[in-house]
Amino acid sequence: ADVSYMTEISPEHHRGGLVSCNEASIALGFLLSYICSYGITVGVGRDEGWRIMFGLSGLIAVVQWCLMLRMPESPVWLDENGFEEEAQAALRLIGGDDVGQRVAEEAE
């Protein structure tokens, strides 16, 4: 869902780079989590290490969920479902310049 949302709200000339950065960030996150998990397991021990990693990942998920609640709906979805004013407001919040034209272009 994050890639779909990102492609809908980003300018056309930045989409490829943003999606690539997103995928690279996911891979980097996996690598960092493995390194942290190894360090915690060596430092604390096997029995407690997994609990710490589980708690940290749960905390990060809760923070991400809370931040996600503040994101605007997809302007394309809003426009396709008859919420034109809300679509324009979402684009203004995201930073769209020519709101009317961009909503029409994205809906195509």
C-alpha positions as CSV (number, residue, x, y, z in Angstrom):
1,A,0.0,0.0,0.0
2,D,2.9,2.4,0.7
3,V,4.2,2.2,-2.9
4,S,0.7,2.8,-4.3
5,Y,0.2,5.8,-2.1
6,M,3.7,7.1,-2.9
7,T,3.1,6.9,-6.6
8,E,-0.2,8.6,-6.4
9,I,1.0,11.6,-4.4
10,S,4.5,12.1,-5.9
11,P,5.2,14.2,-9.0
12,E,5.6,12.0,-12.1
13,H,9.3,12.9,-12.7
14,H,10.2,11.8,-9.1
15,R,8.2,8.5,-8.9
16,G,10.8,6.1,-10.0
17,G,13.5,7.5,-7.7
18,L,11.1,7.6,-4.7
19,V,9.9,4.0,-5.2
20,S,13.5,2.9,-5.6
21,C,14.5,4.7,-2.4
22,N,11.6,3.1,-0.6
23,E,12.7,-0.4,-1.6
24,A,16.3,0.3,-0.7
25,S,15.2,1.6,2.7
26,I,13.3,-1.7,3.3
27,A,16.4,-3.7,2.5
28,L,18.6,-1.5,4.6
29,G,16.1,-1.9,7.5
30,F,16.3,-5.6,7.3
31,L,20.1,-5.5,7.4
32,L,20.1,-3.1,10.4
33,S,17.6,-5.2,12.2
34,Y,19.8,-8.3,11.7
35,I,22.8,-6.4,13.0
36,C,20.9,-5.1,16.0
37,S,19.4,-8.5,16.8
38,Y,22.9,-10.1,16.7
39,G,24.3,-7.4,19.0
40,I,21.5,-7.7,21.5
41,T,21.6,-11.5,21.5
42,V,25.4,-11.5,22.1
43,G,25.1,-8.7,24.7
44,V,22.1,-9.9,26.6
45,G,21.7,-13.6,25.8
46,R,19.5,-15.7,23.7
47,D,16.6,-16.0,26.2
48,E,16.1,-12.3,26.6
49,G,17.4,-11.0,23.3
50,W,14.4,-12.0,21.3
51,R,12.0,-10.3,23.7
52,I,13.9,-7.0,23.4
53,M,13.9,-7.2,19.6
54,F,10.2,-8.1,19.7
55,G,9.4,-5.1,22.0
56,L,11.5,-2.7,19.9
57,S,9.8,-3.7,16.6
58,G,6.4,-3.5,18.3
59,L,7.2,0.0,19.5
60,I,8.3,1.1,16.1
61,A,5.1,-0.3,14.6
62,V,3.0,1.6,17.0
63,V,4.8,4.9,16.3
64,Q,4.5,4.3,12.6
65,W,0.7,3.6,12.9
66,C,0.2,6.8,14.9
67,L,2.0,8.8,12.3
68,M,0.1,7.2,9.5
69,L,-3.2,8.4,11.0
70,R,-2.1,12.0,10.2
71,M,-1.6,11.2,6.5
72,P,-4.2,12.5,4.1
73,E,-6.2,10.1,2.0
74,S,-5.1,9.5,-1.5
75,P,-6.2,12.3,-3.8
76,V,-6.9,9.9,-6.6
77,W,-9.1,7.7,-4.5
78,L,-11.0,10.7,-3.1
79,D,-11.5,12.1,-6.7
80,E,-12.6,8.7,-8.1
81,N,-15.2,8.3,-5.3
82,G,-16.8,11.7,-5.7
83,F,-14.9,13.7,-3.0
84,E,-13.5,16.4,-5.3
85,E,-13.1,19.1,-2.6
86,E,-11.4,16.6,-0.2
87,A,-9.1,15.6,-3.1
88,Q,-8.1,19.2,-3.7
89,A,-7.5,19.7,0.0
90,A,-5.4,16.6,0.2
91,L,-3.3,17.8,-2.8
92,R,-2.9,21.2,-1.2
93,L,-1.7,19.5,2.0
94,I,0.7,17.3,0.1
95,G,2.0,20.3,-1.8
96,G,0.3,20.2,-5.2
97,D,0.7,23.4,-7.3
98,D,-2.1,23.3,-9.8
99,V,-4.6,21.2,-7.8
100,G,-7.4,21.0,-10.4
101,Q,-5.1,19.9,-13.2
102,R,-3.2,17.5,-11.1
103,V,-6.4,15.7,-9.8
104,A,-7.6,15.4,-13.4
105,E,-4.2,14.0,-14.6
106,E,-4.0,11.5,-11.7
107,A,-7.5,10.3,-12.2
108,E,-6.7,9.3,-15.8
